[in-house]
Amino acid sequence: MSLYDEFTKTQEALFDLFKRYAPPIRSKKHTCVGLGIELIRRLRVLDKKFRGFNAAMGLVSCEEAVVDVHDYVTSGPGPESVAMAEKEHVMVAIQVVVDGRSGVMLADPGYHVPRIVTVMADRAYPHTGWFTQSEEPHCRKEYEYSFNPQNSAYVEWHERVTRGATVKYQTSLVYVGRPYLDGVNVTERRNLVYNFRSLLARDQKGHLIAGLYFPVGGKGKDAMFTLFFDNGEKRKAKYKFSIFSDPDNIPKTILEEVDLCNKLMNYKSGELLRIISKLAKVISDQSYIDQLLEINEEICRLCL
């Protein structure tokens, strides 16, 4: 929403603004970049007990859903050798050596992985292996991390999603060869124009408890979002953004649901309603949405 505020102030083409815009990292309004930076800040205290901890820790970049893993990792020693790397995600990595055996510990607060994952080069103890990230009646999601055999600067992040009899696999690549120093300028900037948005709250085990999500599309007044929460009973509903264009005319039943979701997300009173109302204004600006989608599509084309 801050990009939209700047867009309305400057009245310049979004593409030009996007190139020079400095994405803000705000307290308690974190994307994966902000969450990673905050986690590093909190973990630094461990250096007092484990000397060298801070030197071994840093932000690392991740390329999601890589189609040709072999081609990617053999392009060169690192992502700078890849023709078009998108780098849409980041994690926190801590380089470790266990009895002379090298490995890395990964923390992924952006995807709310509720554990530290240990990845050993020899896949022996304390290598984490496969684990269940989330399990719902209709869907089970499992993760596994291991070093790429062709290029040890990369960790392969395998995702297995099971829905009934259908199983889907996806491999992403985490570059752990060097710290990622440009997370704000690259990853945070790229995510400003992503065509799917979500605002989520999870419990300590990574389970979703409340939030909203929506695709960014050219639907104008018909654009919708999904609101969900779990206060002992799961509730999910779709609403048009246009309902929230006039806060004084929002049906009482909808306001009650938004308020309940607001509490589960631990927001100040009225904060979620304010966010949705602001989103309704952004989504209704067709010129802005068209330009945003065009930038996103161009990034996707370049990275194919």
Backbone bond lengths (Angstrom), bond angles and torsions (degrees), N, CA, C in turn:
res aa  C-N    CA-C-N  psi(-1)  N-CA   C-N-CA  omega(-1)  CA-C   N-CA-C  phi
1 M - - - 1.454 - - 1.527 111.06 -
2 S 1.335 117.08 -27.35 1.460 119.61 179.10 1.526 110.89 -67.21
3 L 1.339 117.14 -33.52 1.469 120.32 176.28 1.526 109.78 -64.00
4 Y 1.324 117.05 -39.95 1.466 120.48 178.97 1.527 110.69 -65.77
5 D 1.325 117.16 -40.09 1.467 120.36 177.69 1.525 110.68 -58.50
6 E 1.326 115.61 -42.73 1.465 120.07 179.36 1.529 110.49 -68.12
7 F 1.325 116.04 -36.99 1.466 121.41 179.16 1.529 111.09 -62.04
8 T 1.323 116.76 -44.28 1.470 119.93 -179.27 1.529 111.68 -70.70
9 K 1.332 116.31 -27.07 1.467 119.86 179.35 1.523 111.69 -74.35
10 T 1.331 115.96 -44.10 1.464 120.61 -172.85 1.519 113.42 -86.21
11 Q 1.345 116.72 -29.72 1.466 121.82 -178.23 1.534 112.70 60.44
12 E 1.328 117.64 24.15 1.460 120.33 175.69 1.522 109.59 -97.04
13 A 1.315 116.13 167.46 1.459 120.49 178.79 1.525 109.33 -59.59
14 L 1.336 116.55 139.29 1.463 120.28 -176.16 1.527 111.26 -61.12
15 F 1.326 117.94 -36.06 1.463 120.68 -179.94 1.524 110.92 -59.59
16 D 1.331 117.39 -43.65 1.468 121.02 179.17 1.524 110.86 -66.74
17 L 1.327 116.14 -41.76 1.462 120.27 177.99 1.521 110.89 -64.27
18 F 1.322 116.75 -42.33 1.462 122.51 -178.35 1.527 111.56 -58.03
19 K 1.314 117.02 -38.48 1.467 121.39 -177.54 1.526 112.36 -67.89
20 R 1.326 117.31 -33.86 1.468 119.43 -176.07 1.529 113.73 -103.42
21 Y 1.311 117.49 -8.39 1.466 121.88 -174.66 1.525 111.07 -69.25
22 A 1.313 116.11 134.36 1.469 121.68 177.17 1.524 108.52 -98.73
23 P 1.333 118.53 105.93 1.472 120.75 -177.04 1.526 111.35 -62.12
24 P 1.329 117.78 127.52 1.467 119.95 178.82 1.523 111.79 -80.81
25 I 1.325 116.33 145.11 1.464 122.16 172.18 1.516 106.14 -109.27
26 R 1.338 116.32 107.78 1.460 120.90 -173.71 1.521 111.68 -105.35
27 S 1.320 115.28 144.40 1.463 121.22 178.02 1.522 110.51 -60.03
28 K 1.338 116.13 132.45 1.466 124.48 175.97 1.530 113.44 67.02
29 K 1.350 116.57 11.88 1.464 120.09 175.75 1.522 107.37 -131.40
30 H 1.322 114.85 59.12 1.454 121.10 -168.19 1.519 114.09 -92.38
31 T 1.326 114.93 139.81 1.454 122.49 162.45 1.527 105.79 -95.31
32 C 1.345 117.35 -169.75 1.462 118.87 -179.36 1.524 111.37 -60.62
33 V 1.337 117.57 -33.61 1.464 120.77 -179.87 1.525 110.32 -67.08
34 G 1.326 116.44 -49.89 1.457 120.15 179.67 1.513 112.76 -62.71
35 L 1.340 116.46 -40.21 1.468 120.53 178.75 1.523 110.91 -65.00
36 G 1.332 116.70 -39.70 1.460 120.22 178.39 1.516 111.85 -64.96
37 I 1.326 116.86 -44.32 1.464 121.47 178.78 1.523 110.56 -63.05
38 E 1.331 116.93 -42.10 1.465 120.88 179.29 1.525 111.22 -65.42
39 L 1.334 117.55 -40.33 1.464 120.60 178.84 1.523 110.85 -63.69
40 I 1.319 117.26 -42.70 1.466 120.78 177.42 1.521 110.23 -60.00
41 R 1.326 116.66 -42.99 1.471 120.46 179.48 1.524 110.94 -59.14
42 R 1.325 116.80 -42.23 1.464 120.40 -177.60 1.529 112.26 -74.04
43 L 1.332 116.88 -31.27 1.464 119.91 -177.31 1.525 113.18 -79.33
44 R 1.319 117.63 -15.43 1.464 120.25 -175.79 1.525 113.07 -59.47
45 V 1.315 117.33 -25.11 1.463 120.78 179.79 1.528 111.19 -62.19
46 L 1.323 118.01 -23.47 1.467 121.50 -178.89 1.524 112.59 -67.61
47 D 1.328 116.75 -16.35 1.466 119.27 -179.98 1.526 111.78 -65.09
48 K 1.335 116.76 -23.26 1.471 120.18 178.14 1.524 110.92 -66.86
49 K 1.331 116.05 -33.71 1.465 120.71 -179.21 1.521 111.76 -93.95
50 F 1.328 116.29 -33.95 1.466 121.15 -178.85 1.526 108.50 -121.23
51 R 1.316 116.60 90.85 1.455 121.88 -176.78 1.529 110.73 -59.02
52 G 1.319 115.25 133.22 1.456 120.62 -178.42 1.515 113.62 93.55
53 F 1.344 115.72 -4.30 1.471 120.12 -178.43 1.524 111.08 -59.33
54 N 1.332 116.79 -47.53 1.462 119.93 -177.21 1.525 112.32 -64.18
55 A 1.326 116.06 -36.32 1.464 119.86 179.48 1.525 111.55 -67.23
56 A 1.336 115.98 -27.66 1.472 120.67 -178.42 1.522 112.60 -87.38
57 M 1.339 117.30 -6.99 1.467 121.75 -173.20 1.524 111.14 -106.90
58 G 1.317 116.40 145.21 1.452 120.09 175.79 1.512 112.26 -174.01
59 L 1.311 115.00 168.19 1.461 121.77 175.61 1.527 108.42 -77.05
60 V 1.333 117.65 138.53 1.466 121.44 177.03 1.526 109.54 -128.04
61 S 1.322 115.66 153.25 1.462 121.04 -175.02 1.516 111.82 -93.88
62 C 1.324 115.24 157.39 1.467 121.11 -178.38 1.525 110.20 -139.29
63 E 1.317 115.26 131.02 1.461 122.37 173.35 1.524 107.12 -102.27
64 E 1.318 116.97 116.83 1.462 120.66 -174.92 1.530 112.41 -87.23
65 A 1.337 114.43 148.73 1.470 122.46 173.16 1.528 112.24 50.09
66 V 1.318 115.99 58.63 1.467 121.05 179.87 1.532 109.17 -76.00
67 V 1.309 116.63 126.71 1.468 121.26 -176.39 1.526 111.00 -76.05
68 D 1.343 116.98 -47.55 1.467 121.43 -178.73 1.523 108.80 -118.12
69 V 1.316 116.53 90.78 1.464 121.84 -176.38 1.523 110.88 -62.80
70 H 1.320 117.64 -45.22 1.467 121.52 -177.49 1.524 111.08 -60.05
71 D 1.315 117.10 -45.60 1.461 121.14 179.70 1.523 110.86 -62.90
72 Y 1.314 116.72 -39.27 1.465 121.70 -178.03 1.527 110.96 -65.06
73 V 1.326 117.04 -51.56 1.472 120.41 -173.22 1.522 112.95 -75.91
74 T 1.332 117.48 -19.56 1.466 119.99 179.63 1.526 112.57 -98.35
75 S 1.337 117.14 5.82 1.466 120.68 177.28 1.519 111.58 -69.20
76 G 1.323 116.12 -23.80 1.455 121.83 -178.13 1.508 109.86 167.37
77 P 1.331 117.28 -175.25 1.466 119.76 -176.43 1.520 114.76 -66.47
78 G 1.337 117.47 -27.61 1.459 120.19 -176.86 1.514 112.84 -150.37
79 P 1.333 117.87 -176.53 1.469 122.28 -176.57 1.524 113.96 -60.96
80 E 1.346 117.25 -23.97 1.464 119.04 179.59 1.531 111.81 -63.52
81 S 1.334 116.09 -17.98 1.469 120.72 179.38 1.525 112.43 -87.44
82 V 1.325 116.88 -11.86 1.467 121.46 -179.22 1.524 108.65 -82.29
83 A 1.329 116.38 131.36 1.467 120.96 -174.02 1.527 112.18 -55.21
84 M 1.316 117.33 -49.39 1.458 120.98 -178.28 1.528 109.41 -138.14
85 A 1.322 116.84 91.49 1.464 121.26 178.26 1.520 108.98 -96.13
86 E 1.325 116.72 130.69 1.466 120.46 -176.10 1.521 112.10 -86.24
87 K 1.334 118.11 -40.21 1.462 123.32 176.87 1.527 112.18 53.87
88 E 1.343 115.93 59.75 1.462 119.85 -174.29 1.517 114.34 -90.87
89 H 1.346 117.75 2.23 1.461 119.81 -177.75 1.527 110.42 -145.10
90 V 1.331 116.28 155.53 1.465 121.34 176.59 1.526 109.75 -135.32
91 M 1.331 115.34 156.86 1.460 123.32 174.54 1.524 108.55 -136.51
92 V 1.318 115.94 176.96 1.464 121.93 173.20 1.519 107.69 -109.30
93 A 1.340 116.52 131.35 1.466 121.26 -179.14 1.523 110.47 -122.49
94 I 1.333 115.56 144.11 1.465 122.42 175.37 1.528 106.94 -128.08
95 Q 1.318 116.29 114.48 1.464 120.88 179.55 1.530 108.94 -71.85
96 V 1.335 117.46 132.75 1.466 121.17 -177.93 1.530 110.37 -132.92
97 V 1.338 114.60 157.12 1.461 122.28 172.09 1.521 106.87 -132.67
98 V 1.334 117.23 122.57 1.464 122.82 -178.70 1.525 108.48 -116.18
99 D 1.334 116.52 108.46 1.473 120.79 -178.19 1.525 111.78 51.71
100 G 1.338 115.34 43.85 1.455 120.04 178.33 1.515 114.78 82.89
101 R 1.333 117.49 -2.47 1.462 122.66 -179.10 1.523 109.71 -99.83
102 S 1.328 116.19 126.77 1.459 120.13 -175.49 1.523 112.18 -82.89
103 G 1.321 114.08 152.66 1.457 119.98 178.42 1.513 110.63 -169.06
104 V 1.308 115.84 -175.08 1.453 121.32 178.53 1.525 108.84 -146.95
105 M 1.326 115.82 143.16 1.461 121.43 173.95 1.522 107.89 -104.34
106 L 1.321 116.63 131.57 1.459 121.59 -176.79 1.525 111.19 -117.01
107 A 1.318 115.36 136.49 1.464 122.04 173.18 1.522 107.54 -122.19
108 D 1.318 116.59 131.37 1.463 121.18 -176.80 1.529 110.40 -126.27
109 P 1.340 117.24 76.92 1.466 119.17 179.25 1.520 112.78 -69.24
110 G 1.336 117.59 -23.32 1.461 120.55 -179.83 1.512 112.75 -63.70
111 Y 1.334 117.17 -38.60 1.457 121.92 176.17 1.529 111.25 -98.82
112 H 1.311 116.00 11.95 1.466 122.48 174.61 1.525 112.03 55.23
113 V 1.331 116.59 41.42 1.462 119.95 174.92 1.528 107.09 -73.86
114 P 1.341 118.58 116.17 1.472 121.28 -169.46 1.527 113.92 -84.13
115 R 1.324 117.44 37.61 1.455 120.13 179.49 1.526 108.72 -161.52
116 I 1.314 115.57 159.02 1.453 121.01 169.68 1.526 107.30 -86.25
117 V 1.310 117.02 127.93 1.464 121.96 -178.84 1.525 109.01 -97.66
118 T 1.321 116.87 126.21 1.464 121.81 177.50 1.524 109.05 -100.75
119 V 1.321 115.40 125.42 1.467 121.44 -179.16 1.526 107.91 -118.63
120 M 1.316 117.20 110.20 1.460 122.11 178.93 1.527 109.79 -99.75
121 A 1.326 115.74 140.91 1.465 120.15 -178.14 1.524 111.86 -60.33
122 D 1.354 116.88 -35.35 1.469 120.04 -179.42 1.527 113.16 -91.44
123 R 1.347 116.78 1.93 1.469 124.22 179.37 1.535 112.74 60.80
124 A 1.309 117.18 18.54 1.466 121.27 176.58 1.527 108.95 -96.62
125 Y 1.330 117.00 170.75 1.465 123.13 -178.72 1.533 110.32 -48.54
126 P 1.342 118.37 134.09 1.482 129.36 9.13 1.536 114.47 -98.41
127 H 1.316 117.01 38.26 1.469 121.78 177.62 1.538 109.96 -55.64
128 T 1.339 117.06 130.90 1.472 121.33 -174.33 1.525 113.10 -71.34
129 G 1.320 117.88 -46.01 1.466 120.56 -176.92 1.523 112.10 74.38
130 W 1.327 116.30 -161.36 1.461 121.45 -178.64 1.529 111.02 -70.46
131 F 1.331 116.00 140.30 1.464 120.78 173.61 1.522 108.96 -148.17
132 T 1.321 115.63 159.35 1.465 121.22 179.85 1.518 109.48 -86.49
133 Q 1.318 116.11 117.31 1.459 121.42 178.19 1.525 111.14 -79.19
134 S 1.325 116.43 -41.52 1.469 120.24 178.31 1.522 109.12 -156.29
135 E 1.323 115.04 148.97 1.467 119.77 178.88 1.518 109.42 -141.11
136 E 1.315 114.72 117.68 1.455 123.03 176.76 1.530 107.66 -119.59
137 P 1.331 117.85 164.81 1.474 119.73 179.86 1.529 113.49 -54.48
138 H 1.334 116.23 -32.95 1.463 120.04 -175.34 1.524 113.46 -102.35
139 C 1.343 117.70 -8.69 1.465 119.07 -172.05 1.523 111.92 -155.87
140 R 1.333 116.05 134.16 1.467 121.74 172.86 1.527 108.74 -121.13
141 K 1.334 116.08 130.53 1.458 121.36 -179.20 1.524 109.19 -117.94
142 E 1.341 116.27 126.06 1.460 121.69 -178.24 1.528 110.15 -124.11
143 Y 1.344 115.79 145.09 1.458 122.19 -179.51 1.525 110.49 -122.19
144 E 1.336 114.79 153.31 1.464 121.26 171.93 1.521 108.18 -151.97
145 Y 1.334 116.38 141.12 1.457 121.57 -177.95 1.524 109.29 -126.94
146 S 1.332 116.46 133.34 1.463 120.39 177.93 1.522 109.38 -154.69
147 F 1.327 116.09 152.51 1.456 120.44 179.65 1.525 110.68 -66.81
148 N 1.327 115.37 141.54 1.454 119.83 176.17 1.529 109.66 -70.65
149 P 1.332 118.69 131.89 1.466 120.91 -176.21 1.526 113.99 -69.11
150 Q 1.342 118.06 -24.48 1.467 120.58 179.84 1.526 113.25 -86.19
151 N 1.331 117.02 -26.81 1.464 120.68 -176.62 1.522 108.27 -148.80
152 S 1.324 116.41 104.12 1.469 121.18 -174.62 1.524 113.47 -72.72
153 A 1.332 117.30 -1.34 1.463 119.81 174.40 1.527 111.06 -77.96
154 Y 1.338 115.83 -8.96 1.459 120.77 -179.69 1.527 111.29 -115.31
155 V 1.332 114.92 140.89 1.465 121.97 169.76 1.523 107.37 -107.94
156 E 1.325 116.43 129.25 1.459 120.76 175.94 1.529 109.51 -84.88
157 W 1.313 115.46 126.87 1.471 121.50 176.86 1.528 106.70 -104.91
158 H 1.326 115.74 106.94 1.465 121.45 -178.49 1.528 109.93 -95.12
159 E 1.302 115.07 133.71 1.469 121.39 179.00 1.526 108.68 -122.67
160 R 1.316 115.78 128.31 1.468 121.90 178.53 1.525 108.40 -121.75
161 V 1.324 116.61 118.34 1.466 122.12 -177.71 1.527 108.73 -115.34
162 T 1.332 115.62 122.29 1.464 121.31 -177.83 1.524 110.08 -113.20
163 R 1.326 115.27 120.65 1.470 122.12 174.68 1.522 107.85 -124.11
164 G 1.324 116.21 101.01 1.460 119.81 -175.67 1.515 110.28 64.00
165 A 1.327 116.09 -122.99 1.468 120.80 179.26 1.528 112.33 -91.27
166 T 1.330 116.78 -1.50 1.466 120.94 -177.81 1.524 110.85 -95.54
167 V 1.322 116.59 126.69 1.463 122.11 178.79 1.529 108.55 -121.70
168 K 1.327 116.46 126.61 1.462 121.50 178.60 1.523 109.76 -118.16
169 Y 1.334 115.38 141.11 1.459 121.68 -179.78 1.529 109.99 -117.76
170 Q 1.318 115.21 148.26 1.458 121.06 176.41 1.525 108.50 -147.16
171 T 1.323 116.74 140.28 1.462 121.15 177.54 1.518 109.86 -121.07
172 S 1.320 116.28 127.38 1.454 122.92 173.94 1.526 107.91 -114.84
173 L 1.330 117.05 162.06 1.458 120.97 -177.12 1.522 110.91 -122.17
174 V 1.323 115.71 126.35 1.462 122.54 177.59 1.526 107.42 -105.24
175 Y 1.322 116.89 120.81 1.465 120.02 179.82 1.529 108.96 -89.04
176 V 1.338 115.96 111.82 1.467 121.28 -176.38 1.523 111.67 -110.13
177 G 1.338 116.71 8.17 1.462 120.11 -177.94 1.508 113.34 -68.69
178 R 1.327 116.52 -32.37 1.467 121.99 179.55 1.526 109.21 -148.03
179 P 1.339 117.21 156.09 1.468 119.36 176.61 1.529 110.68 -64.30
180 Y 1.309 115.28 150.88 1.465 122.63 178.83 1.521 107.58 -93.62
181 L 1.326 116.48 108.11 1.459 120.97 -173.23 1.524 113.30 -95.00
182 D 1.315 117.62 -6.15 1.463 120.12 -173.59 1.524 112.40 -121.19
183 G 1.339 116.17 34.18 1.456 120.37 -176.49 1.514 113.87 -61.14
184 V 1.336 116.68 -39.47 1.463 119.72 -178.26 1.521 110.46 -70.58
185 N 1.329 116.55 -47.75 1.462 120.78 -175.13 1.526 113.20 -70.39
186 V 1.335 117.48 -29.60 1.466 120.18 -177.08 1.530 111.62 -102.43
187 T 1.338 117.09 -64.99 1.467 120.32 -174.09 1.526 112.21 -67.83
188 E 1.331 116.46 -47.53 1.465 119.25 -179.65 1.527 110.67 -62.75
189 R 1.325 116.49 -41.29 1.466 120.60 178.90 1.532 110.96 -64.21
190 R 1.341 116.79 -43.34 1.456 119.24 -178.85 1.531 111.43 -60.90
191 N 1.325 116.15 -40.32 1.463 120.23 -176.02 1.529 113.19 -72.10
192 L 1.334 117.45 -12.73 1.463 120.50 176.78 1.524 111.96 -61.88
193 V 1.328 116.63 -29.60 1.468 119.82 -174.55 1.528 111.80 -114.23
194 Y 1.316 117.15 18.17 1.463 120.58 178.79 1.532 109.07 -66.73
195 N 1.334 116.48 145.89 1.473 119.71 -172.74 1.529 114.22 -92.48
196 F 1.311 116.80 16.23 1.468 120.78 172.49 1.519 107.40 -142.06
197 R 1.325 116.49 129.37 1.462 120.63 -175.44 1.522 110.08 -124.12
198 S 1.317 115.38 147.70 1.466 120.02 177.56 1.516 109.76 -147.50
199 L 1.304 114.90 152.23 1.459 123.50 175.78 1.519 105.73 -134.99
200 L 1.340 116.79 108.80 1.458 120.62 -166.67 1.518 112.61 -126.56
201 A 1.323 115.23 152.53 1.467 122.49 171.30 1.518 107.64 -127.01
202 R 1.323 115.90 136.75 1.467 121.18 -179.44 1.518 110.00 -129.28
203 D 1.334 115.16 160.33 1.457 118.96 174.32 1.531 109.03 -85.65
204 Q 1.337 117.05 -176.81 1.459 120.84 -174.94 1.522 113.04 -66.38
205 K 1.326 117.27 -17.73 1.466 120.40 178.52 1.530 112.20 -95.02
206 G 1.316 115.70 5.61 1.456 119.57 177.89 1.509 115.44 87.74
207 H 1.339 117.64 4.61 1.464 120.74 -179.57 1.526 110.25 -79.17
208 L 1.318 115.98 137.01 1.457 120.39 177.55 1.523 110.32 -67.57
209 I 1.327 115.83 134.00 1.462 119.49 177.61 1.529 112.44 -120.70
210 A 1.333 117.19 -23.50 1.465 119.49 -179.93 1.522 109.46 -169.21
211 G 1.331 114.68 159.44 1.459 118.45 175.75 1.512 112.84 152.89
212 L 1.315 114.10 -169.32 1.456 120.93 176.26 1.522 108.64 -147.00
213 Y 1.334 115.39 157.52 1.460 120.26 176.57 1.522 109.17 -153.99
214 F 1.340 115.44 157.28 1.459 119.42 -178.76 1.528 110.47 -165.96
215 P 1.334 116.33 149.38 1.465 120.12 171.33 1.524 108.83 -81.29
216 V 1.306 116.81 144.40 1.459 120.92 174.68 1.525 106.91 -92.61
217 G 1.313 116.63 112.97 1.465 120.24 -176.39 1.508 111.03 -142.96
218 G 1.311 115.05 173.52 1.458 120.08 -177.89 1.506 113.33 -88.58
219 K 1.335 118.09 52.03 1.463 120.87 -175.13 1.524 113.42 -99.53
220 G 1.313 117.44 -3.45 1.453 120.52 176.87 1.514 113.29 56.68
221 K 1.334 116.43 -124.13 1.465 121.55 -177.06 1.527 113.27 -68.10
222 D 1.325 116.96 -16.56 1.468 120.34 -179.78 1.526 112.81 -90.35
223 A 1.323 117.87 -2.06 1.465 121.36 -179.12 1.527 110.21 -60.26
224 M 1.332 115.89 135.62 1.462 120.88 -175.20 1.524 111.27 -127.67
225 F 1.323 115.24 160.93 1.459 121.61 172.29 1.522 108.45 -133.71
226 T 1.322 115.57 159.53 1.465 121.54 177.24 1.515 109.06 -106.90
227 L 1.310 116.31 126.03 1.463 123.30 175.77 1.524 107.71 -106.22
228 F 1.321 116.97 134.53 1.466 118.87 -179.86 1.524 109.96 -144.12
229 F 1.320 115.64 155.36 1.464 121.07 174.41 1.518 109.06 -162.18
230 D 1.310 115.02 159.62 1.461 121.79 -179.70 1.525 108.28 -134.77
231 N 1.304 116.28 100.39 1.469 121.68 178.02 1.528 110.19 -111.82
232 G 1.329 114.72 38.49 1.455 121.20 -174.40 1.510 110.45 107.36
233 E 1.319 114.76 -26.73 1.462 122.05 175.10 1.522 107.69 -133.54
234 K 1.326 116.28 124.52 1.457 120.44 -176.53 1.524 111.02 -72.88
235 R 1.327 114.29 135.92 1.460 120.61 -179.52 1.525 108.65 -135.29
236 K 1.321 116.78 132.63 1.458 121.91 178.06 1.521 108.32 -141.07
237 A 1.342 116.18 133.31 1.462 119.95 -179.13 1.519 109.94 -148.29
238 K 1.337 115.76 148.35 1.457 121.49 176.93 1.522 109.68 -104.84
239 Y 1.332 115.05 137.20 1.460 120.40 179.00 1.521 109.85 -134.60
240 K 1.321 115.82 148.62 1.456 120.20 173.24 1.527 109.32 -76.52
241 F 1.316 115.99 139.22 1.459 119.63 176.69 1.521 110.88 -60.73
242 S 1.328 116.33 -32.39 1.465 120.57 -176.47 1.526 112.55 -59.96
243 I 1.336 117.38 -24.42 1.471 120.81 177.32 1.524 110.47 -60.18
244 F 1.342 116.02 -29.32 1.461 121.03 -173.88 1.525 112.69 -97.72
245 S 1.336 116.66 7.79 1.463 119.82 178.76 1.524 111.49 -67.03
246 D 1.329 115.87 -30.84 1.466 121.38 177.68 1.529 108.35 -122.24
247 P 1.336 118.22 96.64 1.471 121.91 -176.14 1.524 114.22 -56.21
248 D 1.336 117.31 -24.85 1.466 120.13 -177.86 1.526 112.81 -77.38
249 N 1.328 117.64 -12.86 1.466 120.81 -177.08 1.525 113.40 -117.45
250 I 1.317 116.75 21.29 1.463 120.47 177.49 1.531 108.60 -79.94
251 P 1.330 118.67 130.13 1.473 120.83 179.41 1.526 111.93 -54.83
252 K 1.319 115.63 143.42 1.466 121.53 -176.13 1.523 112.21 -59.60
253 T 1.331 117.20 -39.42 1.473 120.15 -177.97 1.528 111.12 -63.20
254 I 1.333 116.29 -36.86 1.465 120.37 178.81 1.523 110.04 -70.34
255 L 1.322 116.66 -41.23 1.467 120.57 177.66 1.524 111.11 -59.63
256 E 1.321 116.32 -38.22 1.465 120.42 179.56 1.528 111.02 -65.17
257 E 1.324 116.66 -39.76 1.467 120.36 178.79 1.525 110.84 -67.48
258 V 1.316 116.48 -42.39 1.467 120.61 178.38 1.524 110.24 -62.85
259 D 1.325 116.71 -39.95 1.462 120.83 179.64 1.526 111.36 -65.37
260 L 1.321 117.03 -40.61 1.461 120.74 178.55 1.528 110.35 -65.15
261 C 1.322 115.89 -43.01 1.460 120.81 177.34 1.530 110.14 -63.29
262 N 1.316 116.56 -39.38 1.463 122.91 178.10 1.529 110.85 -57.41
263 K 1.328 116.61 -44.06 1.467 121.14 -179.20 1.523 111.37 -66.63
264 L 1.338 116.66 -41.63 1.463 120.46 -179.93 1.524 111.48 -67.33
265 M 1.325 116.77 -26.15 1.458 120.85 178.09 1.522 111.91 -87.08
266 N 1.342 114.94 -0.22 1.466 121.59 176.60 1.531 112.32 62.55
267 Y 1.333 115.92 37.23 1.454 121.45 176.56 1.530 110.18 -91.84
268 K 1.321 115.09 160.43 1.456 120.05 171.60 1.529 108.58 -65.48
269 S 1.315 116.39 154.43 1.460 121.19 -178.13 1.532 110.86 -53.85
270 G 1.333 116.02 127.37 1.458 121.03 177.14 1.517 115.55 84.31
271 E 1.338 117.83 -4.15 1.463 120.38 -174.88 1.533 112.15 -66.45
272 L 1.336 117.51 -44.82 1.464 119.82 -178.68 1.527 111.07 -65.35
273 L 1.317 117.11 -38.77 1.465 120.59 177.28 1.526 110.21 -62.03
274 R 1.314 116.29 -40.44 1.468 120.41 178.42 1.529 110.56 -62.75
275 I 1.337 116.38 -42.16 1.463 121.01 -179.83 1.531 110.86 -63.76
276 I 1.345 116.40 -46.51 1.466 119.99 -178.63 1.528 110.61 -64.21
277 S 1.325 116.78 -40.57 1.466 120.66 179.23 1.527 111.02 -63.33
278 K 1.335 115.77 -38.77 1.473 119.61 177.66 1.531 110.15 -68.49
279 L 1.322 116.51 -40.01 1.464 120.13 177.06 1.527 111.09 -61.84
280 A 1.325 116.72 -37.46 1.466 120.92 178.56 1.525 110.61 -59.71
281 K 1.322 116.01 -38.39 1.467 120.75 178.26 1.525 110.70 -67.97
282 V 1.327 116.28 -42.64 1.468 120.78 -179.58 1.525 110.48 -64.14
283 I 1.334 116.13 -48.51 1.462 121.34 -177.00 1.528 111.82 -62.81
284 S 1.323 117.08 -30.20 1.468 120.68 -178.12 1.529 112.86 -77.12
285 D 1.333 117.18 -12.43 1.466 121.09 178.74 1.528 108.36 -85.14
286 Q 1.325 116.56 91.00 1.465 121.22 -172.35 1.522 112.86 -63.69
287 S 1.320 116.88 -34.50 1.463 119.81 178.96 1.523 110.81 -62.32
288 Y 1.312 116.17 -44.52 1.469 120.90 178.93 1.526 111.01 -64.08
289 I 1.331 116.90 -46.70 1.468 121.24 -178.38 1.525 110.93 -62.50
290 D 1.333 117.09 -42.29 1.470 120.25 179.46 1.525 111.01 -61.39
291 Q 1.317 116.70 -42.62 1.466 120.47 -179.90 1.527 110.97 -68.22
292 L 1.324 116.75 -39.93 1.463 120.93 178.56 1.529 111.01 -61.58
293 L 1.329 116.32 -45.68 1.465 120.44 -179.75 1.524 111.55 -65.75
294 E 1.313 116.25 -34.64 1.465 119.99 178.73 1.529 110.69 -65.12
295 I 1.334 117.21 -41.39 1.468 120.97 177.95 1.521 110.18 -65.11
296 N 1.331 116.34 -44.05 1.467 120.17 179.36 1.531 111.09 -60.83
297 E 1.331 116.62 -43.94 1.465 120.60 -179.82 1.522 111.40 -64.66
298 E 1.326 116.48 -36.64 1.464 119.79 178.87 1.525 110.89 -66.47
299 I 1.331 117.03 -40.90 1.465 120.87 176.65 1.521 109.95 -61.65
300 C 1.318 116.58 -44.39 1.472 120.64 179.49 1.522 111.60 -62.51
301 R 1.328 117.07 -40.19 1.469 120.63 179.28 1.523 110.88 -64.63
302 L 1.320 116.43 -42.25 1.463 120.86 -178.72 1.517 112.00 -64.98
303 C 1.341 116.03 -29.13 1.467 120.43 -174.69 1.525 113.34 -93.73
304 L 1.326 117.57 0.44 1.468 119.75 178.25 1.530 110.80 -70.60
